[in-house]
Amino acid sequence: MPNVIASATMKPTFRTSFPSSTKTIFVSSISTILAFLVAFSAAPMVAQIVAPVPATGSESSHKEVIANLLTELTRTRAPHQSEMSPDGKTVAWVAAEGKSGNRIYLRALDGVVDSTKMISIPNSPAKCDEGDIAWSRDSQRIAFASDCATPGQEQVFLASVTPDTLAAPLQLTNVKGFLHNVTWSPDNKHLSFLFVENATRPPDSLHPIKPLVGVISTQTIAEVQRVAMIDVPEAGGDETQPVTQITPANLHVFEFDWSPNSKELAYVASPPPGEDNWWVAQLYTQAAANGTPHSILKPKWQIAVPRWSPDGKQIAFIQGLMSDEGQTGGDLYLISAVGGDAKNLTPGRKASPAWLHWMDTRHLGFTEVVDGEARFSVIDSATGVEDKSARITFPATIDDGVRQLSLSFSKTAPDGLVAAMIQSSFSQPPEVWAGPLNHLMQITHLNDSLRPDWGKGESITWNNEGFRVQGWLMYPKNYDPQLKYPMVVWVHGGPANKTLPRWPGASYTPAAFSTLGYFVLMPNPRGSFGQGEAFTEANRKDFGYGDLRDILAGVDTVTKKFAVDPARVGITGWSYGGFMTMFAITQTHRFQAAVAGAGISDWKSYYGENSIDQWMIPYFGASVYDNAAVYAKSSAINYIKNAKTPTLIVVGDRDGECPAPQSFEMWHALRTMQVPVKLVVYANEGHGFSIPADSRDVLERALEWFEEYMPSSQAETSVTTRRTSSAVQP
């Protein structure tokens, strides 16, 4: 439940809650960045209770619609990972199994409908989780991580797989800490994984930061993630294996890849703390056995997805201006495995590569964001020439659950390479698909009974100041073109991120607004992925200005073309989207209501408050101590006297990315300016909310806020009524 609720007309009311248990899973992303849900229970201790306003009339019906929608969304069984076996014959995936947690399933691609099997660890507790699937290179064994033997602590397991049998898994590790990214060495002799020994939390800034009390220093807050390795036991062996951490304790490793001969590693790493230093990470190589790290690249921007070429001579990777680890976009690069100059294979490309895979010794396959859609492409690594006949566009969000836009390919198959992936869109619930990319087959039917309870979504584009801008427009449910509707502008986080069509989760989602009768515009303005590196870099030293003009141009486009009431347009967003919401209401009176989630009101004070200040240097060009003016220029607090828009502000009290004081500062300023404002602070939440009740509370409050100031029930009878638009006021 919220920890603090405050408005312009009331004193803060304090509520506290103390978590009794925590279980985390990877947060996507999405996005959005979006907050993905993890299981979390809390026993609230209420100091004072604020009586709710009695629901009457249309408010009551709106609450019922919201409740029904959220109930439906919780029915979605989203696959968390999909992995194709190297021989292309079997797909494995992870999906929720009722209330018993996440389980691994396998199905042969032989057309037999009932061939699905479930991996089961003997004597498992009532609720536990399996995942992080990794096939052996011979497709005979499957390694995975699970806490089914040690509740709350994942261990590595190994199961033998044959066409007829699935052996009981063997536990291979007995460690204490956070482990993920289980990976086989190419020779099938070793299993490796990323490991934080004695971890107190997952090693990313989305999760709640540890309480900062006592003596604070880098040494006390850093938890170093290293590559760890175990030997794979001989057939019949059933003892746990000793774990060796093979990368040094002074480097925090974010990603790694084995060389084809299983003798070396390539990895992206930086000195700790990793939460902050991903933005200054370098590319290293190292011998797997007692090796010394060698930095072969100190990049200009951020790097991700290092992959050895099949001949072991080169390493491909993606480099670009990226604002968050895991949100990958940039250009494709090649570098010799011994170092030297890196070669850009995609200079000037009007797209944002996000993931790559060597198709053979010469050709690189990669996924990319193009105009708000996902596309698979193939390029010749020697010439940089693309095979345009190999392009495949997916009007959906795709990934294999490991990272955004990643796919799981076979190594060999009788009829060429085949892949497995998870697909979803605004109209299609998430399911596992597999087969040749141009002839995919739906493997799972986890959500056949679900239907969208919101309006359709379509891609729209507009031009502004020499840029081609793309966005997604979701129609109101039961759209009638003879009526006029309110619209909410939904700004994504990042800023180096994107909105792709995806099935909504049971959290803060644009689909809920569509269900209540709103248009929802989800723009990808300058700074986003999808139009190339120049577009992504276009908001450097200019936060809130060019990107806001792009958004307002999109609002103009939509209000002219669609049945949108220009007097009922609101704005919302989380993280960078929360900043844009705070900044927008100080730059224009175009919006009638605003909801800012985990926003930033003052970039100068933010620099010294957050746990990830290194991300700001590439964007602002210098630290705040070297150039305070560029930070002040984009700070909403400096223009607060222009603000008139009623604003709801929400944030987690342990948010390290966008700390709660930023929201307090905006709330205090708006209250002083006598602007209608309410602040809600959620106890024990980080940047990505993890308590389902809190995610639901945010959505309900946001919907109620927009209904109060720009109600969806106020539709006019005809679009022939003359439209008037509010002037943009600086």
N, C-alpha and C positions, 0 to 999 in steps of 0.2 A: 504494500500500500504506500501512498505518497508519504514522504517524511515532512514536507513543508507545503502548505497551501497558502498563498497570499495574493491579495488583489489590491487594487488602488483604494479600496474603501474599507479594508479590514486589516487588522494586525495579523502577522504570521501565526498560523496554527501548526504546532509541531506534532508529528507522528513518528514513531520509531519502530523498526522491525529488525529482528535478528535472525539471520539464516541458520537453519538447523542442518542443512546438507546441501551440497552443490555437486552437480555432475555436468560437465561441459562437453560440447561437441563443436566442430568447426563452424565458424560463422562466415557466409557468403555474403557471396556474398549478394552478397549481394549486396550491395549495393549498395543498395543499395545499398551509400553503403547501407546499407540497410542493416537492422538488428534481427538476426535469426534467433529462434527460440531454442532454449535448452531447458531441461527439466530442473526445477529449482523449487524448493519448498521453504516457507517462512512462517514463523509464529509471531503475528503482530502484537505489539504492546502499545495500546493507544493512550496517549496522554490527554487528548481532548478530541471530541468528535464533532465535526461540522454537519449539521442536519441538512440532508439533501432537499432541494426544492421539489415539492410534489409535482408529479407528472400529470398533465391534463391535456385533453384534446389531441392536436396533431403531435405534440411533444411525446405523448404516450405511444402513439403509433410509430414515431420515429425510433423510439427506444426499442420497440418490439422488432422493427426491421433490423436494427443494428444487432440485437441479440440473436436473431435468426441467422443473420449472415455470419457472425462469428462462430456460431455453432456449426454451420456448414463448413466453414474453413478449417475447423479443427478436425473434420472428418478426412481431410486430405492425407493420404499416405505417400509422403514424398520419398522416393529412393534417394539415398545419401551417397551412393557410389555405384559405378558399373565398371566391370573389368572384363575385357575380352582375353581369353586364353591365347598364348602365343601361336598355337596351331590353328586358331580360328574356329574351333569346334564347340566351345563352351563359353557361356556368359555367366559371370558371377555378379551379384548386386547385393546391396544392403538396403533393407526396408524395415520399418517398424512392424513389430508383431504384437498387435494389441497393446496390452499394458505390460508386456514382459520385456520391452526394450527393443533394440535393433538387432536383427539377425541377418545372417548371410545365406543367400539362396544361389543355386546353380541350375542352369538349364542348357541342355545340349541343343545346338542349332541343327537338328535333324528333322524338324517338322513334327516331332512327337509332342503333342500338346501337354501331356501329363508327365513330362520328364523332369519337372522341377524338383530339386532336393534342397533340404535345409541343413546347414551345418549346425550341430548341436554339441555343446560341451557337457559331458556327464556331470550330474549333481549341481547344475547351475541354480543360482537363487531365483526367486520369482521374477525379479527384474534385473537385467544386466544388458550390456551392449557389446556387440561385435562390429568390426569394421576394418578400415585400412587394408583392404585386400591386395595381395601381391601374388601373382602366379609365378611358379618356377619356369625357367626358360624351356623346359621339356614338357610343360603343361601337365605334369603328373602330380604336382603338389601345390597346395595353396597355403600361404602364410597370411596371418592376420593378427590384429590386436584385439584384445578382449579383457573386460574386467569381470567376466563370469566366474573366474576362479578366485579372484581377489577383489571383492567389492570396493569400488572407488579407485582401484589401481589397475590400469591396463598392463597386460603382459603379452608377449609374442607367442602365438600358437602356430602349429603346423599340422595340416591334414593331407593325407594321400587321397588322390582322386583318380578313379578309373571309370570307364563307361558303366560298369555294373555296381560298383560299391563306393562308399564314402566312409573312410576309416575315421574312428574317433580321434579328435585333435589331440596333439601332444603339446604340453606347455614347455616352452623353450627358455623363458626368462623368469627371473624372480627379482625384479628391480623396484625401486621406489623413486618416482618422479614422473615427468610428463614425456610420453613417447608418441611419435606419429611418423608417417611417411615410410612405412615398412617397404623395403626394396631388396630384391635379389641381386647378387653379383652375376654377371653374364655366365660365369662358369658353374653356377648353381651351388657353389661351395660355402657361400656366406650370405647372411641376412644382415642388412644394415637399416638404421633408422635414425631420425633426429631425436635427441634425448636431452632433457633438462633434469639432472639429478637433484632429488629432493625439492622438486618444484612446488611452490605454494600456489601457483596459478599458471594458466597457459601463457606462453611467451608472446603475447601480442597486446596491443593497446586497446582492443575492444572490450576486454574483460575488466571488471572492477580493479582499480589499483589497490595495492596494500595500504592500509592506514599509515600515513606519514607522521609518525610520532617518534620521539627520542632523537638520537643523533642521526641526521640524514646525510648520506653520501652515496656516491656511485657504487661503492663496494657493498653497501647494505641493501641496495635495491636491485642490483643486477643478478639475474639468474641466467647462466650461460648455456645456450643450446649447442650441442656438439653432435658430430656423427659418431654413432656407436655401432659396433659390429659383433655378431656371434657366428660361430661355425655351425653349419648345418649338420646334425648328427647323421651317422650312417643309418641305413634302413634297420628298423627294429630298436634303435636307441630311444630311450624315454627319459633321460635325465636333462635337467635344465643346464644351459650352457653358460660359461663365464662371459660377461659382457666387457668388451674393450672399447673405450672411447678413443677414437683414432685421430680426431682433430684436436688441436691444442686448446687449453683452457682460456687462452687470451683472445680467442676468436669465436664470435657468435655466428653460427652457420644458419642460413635461411633456406637454401636449396642446395641439392647436390646431384651428381650423376656419375655413374661408373664408366670408366674407359672400357672399350670392347674387350681388352685382354684381361680385365679384372684386376689389374695391378695399380691403377691410379684412380683418383677422384678429382672431379672438377666441382668447385662449389663457390657460392656467393656468400661472403662473410665480412664482418667488421668487428672491431673491438667492442666489448660490451659497454653499456647496456644495449642489447639488440633492439629493444622496443623503440629506441630513439635513433640508433645508428644505421638502420637499413638504408637510409638516404645517402650514406657515404660508403656503402659496401663496395668491395673490390672482387674481382674474379681470381680465384686461386686454383692451383693444381697441387696435388700431393700424392706421393706414393702411399698406398693403402697400408703397407706394413712398416710401421715406425718411420714414416716419412716426415719431411720438413715442408711446410707450406711455402709455395712460391707465388707471389702476386704476378699475374701476367697481364692484368688490365686495371688501371685506375680510371674509371669512366667519367665522362662529363656529366651525364645524368644517371638515373637509376638503371639497374640491370636486373634481369630475371630470366628464368627458364634456360639455364646452361645445358647444352646437349652435345656429347661427343659425336663426331662423324663416325660412320661404321668402320672406316679405316684407321681411326685413332689419330689422325693428323690435324684435325681442326675441331674447334668448338663453336657451335652456333649459339646465339643468345639474342635477347630483345633488350634494346636500350631506348629510353625515352624519358620524358618528364612525367613522373608518376607521383601521385600524392599519397598513396597508401600501399603498403605491402600487400600483395595478393590481387590488387587491381592493376593488371598489367596492360600496357599499351606503349607502342613506340615503333621502331624500325627493326628489321632483321639485320643482324651483324654476324660476321665470321672473323675468327682470329685463329692463328696458328696455336697448336697445343703447347708450344714452347714460348709463346708471347710474340710481341711485335705490334704492328699497327692493325687495328680492327677495320674491316671493310663493311660499309653499309650496302646491303643488297637492295634496299627499297627506298632510296632517297626520293623525296617529293611525292611519295605515294599518298593518295587521298583516302587513306584507311588507316586503321590502328591494329597491327598484328598483336596478338595476345598470347599465343602458344605455338610451339613448333614441334615437328617430328621428322626425322630423317626417313624418307621413303625408300631410299637406296643410297649408295655411296656418293651420289651427285645431287639428288633432288630433295629439296626441303618442302614438306607439306606444312601448312600453318593455318590457323584460324585467325580471323580478324573481324573487327567491327567496322561496318560500312553503312553509313546512313541509318543507324539504329537497328541494323540487322547483323546476324552472324554469317560469316562466309568462310568456306574452306578453299584455299588456293595452293598452287604448287609452283615453285620457282627453281630454276637451275642455279645451283650455288656457285658454279664456275663463271657463268656469263651474266647472271642477274636477270635473265629473260624468263618471264612468266609463261606457263602453259595455260592460256586462258580457257582452253577447252576443258580443263580439269576443275574449273570453278563450280562450286555448289553453294547456293544461298539457302539459309535456313530462316524462315520467318518466325523464329522462336529463340528462346534461350537454350543453349546447349552446353554441356560439360559432362565430365565423367565423375564429378564429385570430389576430385582432387584439387583442382584449381579452375578458375573461370575460363570457359571456352575450350577446355582441354578435352581430348578424346582418348579412348583406349584402343589402340590398333593391335592386330595380330602381327606376328613376325613373318609367318608364311601361311598360305592357304591355297587350296587347289585352284581356285578361280581368282586369285589376287588377294590383296589385303582387305580385311574386313574390320569393322570398328564397332564399338559399343559406346553409347552415350545416353544421357538423360535429357529429354526434351520437354519443354513446357512453353505455353504462350498464354495470351489473355483468354483464349477460348479452349485450350487444351491442357488438362491437368498433367502433372509430371509423371512420365513413364519411361521405362528403359526401352531403347530401340537398338537394333543391331543388324549387321550385314554390310554389304557394299554401300558406300556413302550415297550412291545414286539409286539405291534400291533397298532402303532400310525397312526392317520389319519390327513391329511393336512386339516386344518380348513379354512385358508385364501388363497386367490389367488390374492394377491396384485401385484405380479410381473410375472404373467404368460407370458407376452410378452417379458421378458428379456432373453437374451442368453449371455453367457460369450464371451467377445471379446478378450480373451487372451488364452494362452495355458493351457494345463492340468497341475494339480499339483499332485505330488506323494510323498509318504514318503520314505526316504532313511535312512539307518543307517551305521555307521562306528565305528571302534574301535580305541581308542587312549589312551595310557598310563594307561591301565587297565579300562578305562571307555567305556561303550557303549553309543554312541552319536547318537541322532536322529535329523533329519531336514526335511524340505519340499523343494522340487525342483519344480519350475514352469517352464514349457517348453516355448520356444518362440512360438508365434502365428504362425500357418502354418509351424510347424517344419518339416524340411527336413533333415533326418539323413545323407545325402550325403554332407551337408554343415557344416561349423564350425561357431559357434556363440560366441559373447561376453557373459559375465556373471557378474551380480551384486550380491554381498553378502549382504544380508539384516539382520542386527543384531538387535534383539529386545531389548527393554528397560528393566529396572529392577534394578539389574540383575535377581532377583527372579521373573521370568515371563516365558512365553512360547509362541511359535507360534503354533496356531491351524488353521486348514483350515476354512476360512470364506470368504464370499462374500465381495469384496472391497467396501470401501466408497469413496466419492468424495473428497479425500484428498491425502496426500502423501502415495502412494500405490504401492506395487510390481507389481500389475497387469499391470500398465502402461508400465513398462519396458518390460514385456512379450509381450504386444501388439506391441511394437516397434521392437521386434526381439531379445530380450535378454533372456538368462536363468536367473533365480533368485533363489539363494540358501538362504533359511531361516533356519539357524541352531539353535538348542537348546543346546548350549554348557554347560559345567559344570557351576553351578550357577543357571541353569534353573530349572523349575518344570518338572516333568514327569518321573524321574528315582529314586525318593526317597530322603530322607533328607540328606544322606551323599553326594549325588551328588549336591544338592542345596547348601550345606555348603562348597563345594570343592574349591571355589574361595575366601574364607575368607583370608584376608591379602595377597592376590595374584591377585588382579584385573589386568586384561590385559595380564597375562602370560599363565596360564593353559587354560583359555577360548579361547585365541587367538590360541594356539596350536591346540585345538580341532577344531576351525574354519578352520585353514589351512589344517588340516588333511581331513576335509570335502571337501575343494577345491580340494585337491589331488584326493580324491575318485571320485568326479564328473568329473574332467578333464580326468581321465583315462577311465571312463565308458561311458561318453556322448560326444557329438560333441561340446565341448567347446574349444575355442581358448585360451590357457593359457597366451597368450600375451595381451589379452583384458579382464582382470578381474578387477572389481572395488568393492568398499565397501561403504556402507552407513548405517545409523542408527540414531535413535532419543533417547535422554536422555542417559541412559547407553550405548545404541547403538551408540550415538554420541561420548561418551567417547571412546568406543572401536575403532571407526573410527579414532579419533585423535591419539590414542595410537598406533594403528596398523601401521600407516604410519611412525612412528618413530622406529618401530621394524623390518620392512620388506619392501622390494621394490617389493613385489609380486603384489601390486595393482597399476593399471595404472591411476586411478582416484578415488576420494573420495568425498562424500558429508556428512558433519557432522551436524546433527540437534540437537540444544540445548545440546551441549556436555560439557565435563569437561576437561580442559587442565592441571590444577594444583590442586591436591587434597588438598594441604596445604592452598592455598589462598581460595579455595572453601569452606573450613570448616567455615571460618568467613564471607562468603558472602551469603550463602543460608539461607532459612527460615526453613529448616528441618534437622538440623545437628544431631539430635538424631538417625537418621537411620544409621549413620556411625559407631557408637560405636560397635554394634554387628559384623560388617564386619571388621573393622580395629583393634578391641580389646581394643582400648583406644582412648581418644581424641587426636587431633593433638598437644595439649599442653603437653601431657604426652608421646607421641611417634611420633615425627615428621618424623622419618625415614621411617616408614611403609607407610606413606602417600606419601613421596617423591619417594619411590620405584616405584609407579604406576602412576606417573605424566608424561604425555607426554612432558611437557615443558622441563623436564630435559634431554630429548634425542632428542631435536629438530634439532640438527645438522645432524642427520641421515635422516631427512625427505627430500624426493625428489618428492613426489606424488602431482600432481595438486589437490587442495582441495577447494571445495565450503563450506562455513560455514553459517548457518542460525540460527536465534534465535529471541525470542520475548523480547522486551525491559523491560517488567514487569514480567519476569520469575523468580519465587521464588525458584523453584527446582534446576534449572541449570542457574544461573544468567548470563546475557549478558557479564559481564566482563571476564568470562571464554572464551567466543568466541573471544572477542577483543584480549585477551592475545595470543591465538593461531594464530589469523590472523596477529598480529604484528610480532610474531616470524617467521612465514613462509615468510612473506614479507621481513623481514630482511635477511633471508636465501636465498632470491631470488627464492623461490618456487612459481609457479603460484597459486594464492589464491584470493578468492573473499569472502567478508563478507556482508551479508544482514541482517539487524536488522529491525524487524517489530514492528511498533508502537502499543501500547495498547494490545499487545498479551502476554499471560502467557505461561506456559509450554505446555498446550494443546491449539493449535490455535483455535480461535472461529470465525474469520472473513472469510467467504468462499473465498473471493477474495485473501486473503493471503495464504490460503491452496493451492489454484490453482497456485498461483505464485511460491510457493516453488516447487511444482511438475514440473512446466514448466522449471524452472531454473535448477533443478536437471537433468532432461532429456536432456536439452541442454548441460549441463556440461559433462555428460557421452558421448553424441554424439560427442562432440568436441575432447575428449581425447581417446575414445575407441568406435568408431562408429559402430552401428549395421549393417550398409550398407556394411561393409567390409568383408562379408562372403566369405570364400574360396570355391573353387569349389569341393573339395573332402576331406574327412577325411583321405584318404590314405597319405596325406601330412604329413611328419614326425612332430610329436608334440615335442615342446621343452618347458620346464617349467623354470621359473625364480627361481633362488636359494633364499631361505629365508636368508636374511641378517640382523643380529642383529644390 
